[in-house]
């Protein structure tokens, strides 16, 4: 069994953040978005992500969902904590 090693976060409009891994699709500039559950169950990715189109489901753009690298979200949380402490 391979290890789930998230690289990004899928952020919903209500603010929920789910760790995900992105896998490149060779025929396009799209990426498969794999959640922890999909990874361990071995199921197909529900969402895809394209840098210009955003998150899609079966070709339909899902406005409001965002993909951010873990470094960006962790850095934002880190700076928020530090600015509150000063």
Order of alpha helices (4+ residues) and beta strands (2+ residues): beta-beta-beta-alpha-beta-beta-beta-beta-alpha
